[in-house]
């Protein structure tokens, strides 16, 4: 039976079979070394016979092989053991030379080359490590909300209207009629609070925003959550804090090797995340007090303040102006100019948007009327039906998975941590 590379050190003296990709071949005068890669890591195989050396010479890097041999202790080998006296059985024809040298510790190719050759480039241990972190974060996200009484849902990604965001949308032909790719599951997750009280979703969202920046994608993975019976947005922030703590813990537990490969030290999220009101944040950043939003430079300044004053790489800014928030946002009771919403910044960049929603039907009618829209419009009819039949005070948040991983790993461009990015210019591979 096949064993994985990480199991080799525990099988010293035994005959084993391993299988994977030829990661690297090294030919010396009297001996050759085959470095084999599988999903668990690397192993070293010692080749001494002329026949097997000649066979190895014919097999290029990335050829898939099966190897049977004896495990011998060697402190210099990965894990302190290696395979000797091997019998190598190719499982594919000899592989072509990869466009990127996957055996090198770091990637020397530029990002466009990496993205153009993603089917092969993703095999590089340092590139693969980014998604190992993402997968561990996803596990932490789901397990955290599961234990907090949330139910996972899946909502439509083809919708008939696009009203939940000011961002541009992707239109498509739907059996001869108009439809759109969903920008957010917002309406649906609010509706499902009326069913399960607490819900979450992991799924793609689509934004046709013409931004060609290091932090924008046309398609990304959104981690959405919504919960009922809250007092205000601070209850939402408290749940978010616990979710992020569990995501970080899961990354540490499940992707430790990936973190080491990337040279990443996990941050700690404080029990109480520092919170600034939007008006205070503008003052702290030295911005114009009439600004309706925070500029990237403002976010960096606030992040530096939180780290300096509170030792936290996380900081929440609450009370954004209502004019900058969607119509379903609950205003601040003491001053309706401001909202019961927040952005959570991580290392000086917006990571999460969340807040309290309206929950009374009459409030939705008034909010839409204030924006010159009608609650009877077709695009709102099914959504607002939820609130006609009783909804508790509720709120939620959304985390962009790729942005979370990029901030965590220090990637300069979110495309570095995205499997197959979709943006203003890229639709392949």
SVG drawing of the C-alpha trace seen along z (x, -y; Angstrom):
<svg xmlns="http://www.w3.org/2000/svg" viewBox="-47 -69 79 73">
<polyline fill="none" stroke="black" stroke-width="0.4" points="0.0,0.0 1.1,-3.5 2.2,-5.7 2.7,-9.5 6.1,-11.2 5.5,-12.5 5.1,-8.9 8.5,-7.7 10.4,-8.6 8.2,-6.2 8.9,-3.3 12.7,-2.9 13.8,0.6 10.5,1.3 9.8,1.7 7.3,-1.0 5.7,-2.4 5.4,-6.1 4.0,-8.0 4.0,-11.5 5.8,-14.0 9.5,-14.1 10.3,-17.4 14.0,-17.4 16.8,-15.1 20.4,-15.5 23.1,-13.4 26.5,-13.0 29.4,-10.9 28.4,-7.6 24.8,-8.3 21.7,-10.1 19.0,-11.6 15.3,-11.7 13.2,-14.3 9.6,-13.2 6.7,-15.5 3.2,-14.4 0.4,-16.2 2.2,-15.8 5.6,-17.2 9.0,-16.0 11.0,-12.8 14.5,-11.8 15.2,-8.6 18.7,-7.4 19.5,-5.8 22.8,-3.9 22.4,-1.2 23.4,-2.3 20.1,-0.9 17.9,-2.9 20.1,-6.0 19.7,-5.7 15.9,-5.3 15.8,-8.4 17.7,-10.4 14.9,-9.8 12.2,-11.1 11.8,-14.9 10.7,-16.9 7.0,-16.6 6.8,-13.1 4.4,-11.1 6.0,-8.0 5.6,-5.2 8.6,-4.1 9.1,-1.0 12.1,-0.7 13.5,-0.4 13.5,-3.2 16.8,-4.0 17.7,-6.6 19.6,-9.7 19.8,-12.9 20.5,-14.9 17.3,-13.7 13.8,-15.3 12.4,-14.1 15.6,-12.2 14.9,-9.2 15.2,-8.3 14.3,-5.5 17.2,-3.3 17.3,-0.4 14.3,-1.9 12.2,-0.4 10.8,-3.3 7.6,-2.8 6.5,-5.8 2.7,-6.4 2.8,-8.8 4.9,-9.5 8.0,-11.7 6.8,-15.2 7.7,-18.3 10.0,-20.8 7.7,-23.1 7.6,-26.8 8.6,-27.6 11.3,-25.9 9.2,-24.3 12.1,-22.8 13.6,-26.2 12.7,-27.4 11.3,-30.7 9.6,-31.8 11.7,-33.9 9.1,-34.4 7.0,-37.5 3.3,-37.5 2.0,-37.6 4.1,-34.5 2.9,-32.7 -0.8,-33.5 -0.5,-32.6 0.9,-29.2 -1.3,-28.7 -2.1,-25.0 1.6,-24.2 2.7,-27.2 0.2,-26.3 2.3,-23.2 5.2,-25.2 5.3,-24.6 5.5,-28.4 2.5,-29.2 0.5,-26.2 1.1,-27.3 -1.1,-30.4 -4.1,-28.2 -3.2,-25.8 -3.6,-28.9 -6.9,-29.8 -8.2,-26.3 -7.4,-26.3 -9.0,-29.7 -12.2,-28.4 -12.2,-25.4 -11.9,-27.8 -14.6,-30.0 -17.1,-27.2 -16.3,-25.5 -16.5,-28.8 -20.0,-29.6 -21.2,-26.0 -20.3,-26.0 -22.0,-29.4 -25.3,-28.0 -25.2,-29.1 -26.6,-27.2 -24.7,-27.1 -26.8,-28.1 -26.2,-28.4 -28.0,-31.2 -28.5,-31.9 -25.6,-33.4 -27.9,-34.3 -30.4,-37.0 -33.0,-39.1 -32.0,-42.4 -28.9,-44.1 -29.9,-46.6 -27.8,-45.6 -24.7,-47.4 -23.6,-50.5 -20.9,-48.4 -21.3,-47.6 -22.8,-44.3 -22.2,-41.5 -25.3,-41.2 -26.1,-37.9 -28.7,-36.5 -31.1,-34.2 -33.3,-32.3 -33.8,-35.5 -34.2,-37.8 -31.9,-39.9 -30.2,-38.5 -27.1,-39.3 -24.3,-37.6 -24.9,-38.2 -22.8,-40.9 -23.7,-39.7 -26.0,-37.2 -27.2,-40.1 -30.9,-40.0 -31.0,-36.2 -29.0,-35.9 -31.3,-38.5 -34.3,-36.5 -32.9,-33.3 -32.5,-34.9 -36.3,-34.7 -35.9,-30.9 -32.8,-29.9 -31.9,-33.0 -28.2,-32.6 -26.8,-31.8 -23.6,-31.9 -22.4,-31.2 -19.2,-30.6 -19.5,-31.4 -18.4,-33.5 -19.5,-37.1 -19.1,-39.1 -18.2,-42.8 -17.8,-44.4 -15.9,-47.4 -13.3,-48.7 -10.6,-48.8 -7.1,-47.6 -5.5,-47.6 -3.6,-45.1 -6.7,-44.6 -9.6,-44.3 -11.0,-41.2 -14.0,-40.7 -14.8,-37.4 -13.8,-36.5 -14.9,-34.2 -17.1,-36.0 -17.6,-34.7 -21.0,-36.0 -22.8,-35.8 -26.1,-37.1 -27.6,-36.8 -30.8,-37.8 -31.8,-39.0 -29.0,-41.5 -28.9,-44.8 -26.8,-46.7 -23.8,-46.4 -21.5,-45.7 -23.0,-42.3 -22.1,-41.6 -18.6,-42.8 -18.3,-40.5 -19.2,-37.5 -16.8,-38.6 -14.0,-38.8 -14.6,-35.2 -14.8,-34.1 -11.4,-35.7 -9.8,-34.3 -11.0,-30.8 -9.8,-31.3 -6.3,-32.3 -6.2,-29.4 -7.2,-27.0 -4.5,-28.4 -2.0,-27.8 -3.2,-24.2 -3.7,-23.1 -1.3,-25.1 1.8,-25.4 4.2,-24.1 2.7,-26.5 3.2,-29.4 6.9,-28.4 7.4,-28.2 5.9,-31.7 7.8,-33.1 4.5,-34.2 3.9,-34.8 0.3,-34.7 -1.1,-37.9 -3.3,-37.8 -6.7,-39.4 -7.4,-41.1 -10.4,-40.0 -11.7,-43.5 -11.0,-45.0 -10.2,-48.7 -13.1,-50.8 -13.1,-54.3 -16.1,-56.3 -15.8,-57.4 -15.7,-61.1 -12.8,-60.3 -11.0,-58.3 -11.1,-61.2 -9.5,-63.4 -6.9,-60.8 -5.9,-60.4 -5.8,-64.2 -8.5,-64.0 -11.2,-66.5 -14.0,-66.2 -16.6,-66.3 -15.1,-63.3 -17.8,-60.5 -15.3,-57.7 -11.8,-56.7 -9.1,-56.8 -6.4,-54.1 -3.9,-56.5 -6.5,-57.1 -6.9,-53.4 -3.1,-53.0 -2.8,-55.8 -5.6,-54.2 -3.9,-50.8 -0.7,-52.4 -2.5,-54.0 -4.1,-50.8 -0.8,-49.0 1.0,-51.8 -1.7,-52.5 -3.3,-49.1 -0.8,-46.6 -3.5,-45.3 -3.3,-44.8 -7.1,-44.8 -9.2,-48.0 -12.9,-48.7 -14.2,-52.0 -18.0,-52.4 -20.6,-55.0 -19.9,-55.5 -22.2,-58.2 -25.6,-56.9 -25.0,-58.4 -22.3,-55.9 -24.2,-52.8 -26.9,-50.8 -30.5,-51.6 -31.0,-48.6 -28.5,-49.9 -29.8,-50.9 -29.0,-54.5 -27.3,-55.4 -30.2,-56.0 -28.5,-59.1 -27.7,-60.8 -29.2,-59.4 -26.5,-61.0 -24.3,-58.1 -24.9,-54.4 -24.8,-51.4 -22.2,-49.8 -18.5,-49.2 -15.4,-48.3 -12.8,-46.1 -9.3,-47.0 -6.5,-44.5 -2.9,-45.8 -4.2,-49.1 -6.6,-47.8 -10.3,-47.3 -11.0,-43.6 -14.6,-43.3 -17.8,-45.4 -20.6,-44.8 -23.4,-46.3 -27.0,-46.3 -29.8,-46.2 -33.3,-47.6 -35.9,-45.1 -39.2,-46.8 -41.1,-47.0 -42.2,-50.6 -38.5,-51.6 -37.7,-50.1 -40.6,-51.9 -39.2,-55.2 -35.6,-54.4 -36.4,-53.7 -38.7,-56.7 -35.8,-58.9 -33.7,-57.7 -36.5,-58.2 -37.4,-54.5 -40.6,-52.6 -41.0,-49.6 -43.5,-48.3 -40.9,-48.1 -40.5,-44.6 -36.8,-44.4 -37.8,-44.8 -41.1,-43.0 -39.9,-39.5 -37.1,-40.8 -39.5,-43.1 -42.0,-40.3 -39.7,-39.0 -40.2,-42.1 -44.0,-42.2 -44.1,-38.9 -41.9,-39.7 -38.1,-39.9 -36.0,-40.3 -33.3,-43.0 -30.4,-41.6 -27.1,-42.3 -24.1,-40.6 -20.8,-40.9 -18.8,-39.8 -15.1,-38.8 -13.2,-38.6 -11.2,-35.4 -8.5,-36.4 -8.0,-39.8 -7.8,-38.1 -5.1,-35.7 -3.2,-38.5 -3.0,-40.6 -2.1,-37.5 0.7,-36.4 1.9,-39.8 1.2,-39.3 1.5,-42.6 -1.1,-41.7 -4.3,-39.8 -3.8,-37.8 -0.8,-36.1 -3.2,-34.2 -6.0,-33.6 -6.2,-30.2 -7.4,-31.5 -7.9,-35.3 -10.6,-37.1 -10.1,-40.8 -10.3,-43.6 -8.0,-41.9 -7.9,-38.2 -10.4,-35.5 -8.0,-32.6 -6.8,-30.1"/>
</svg>
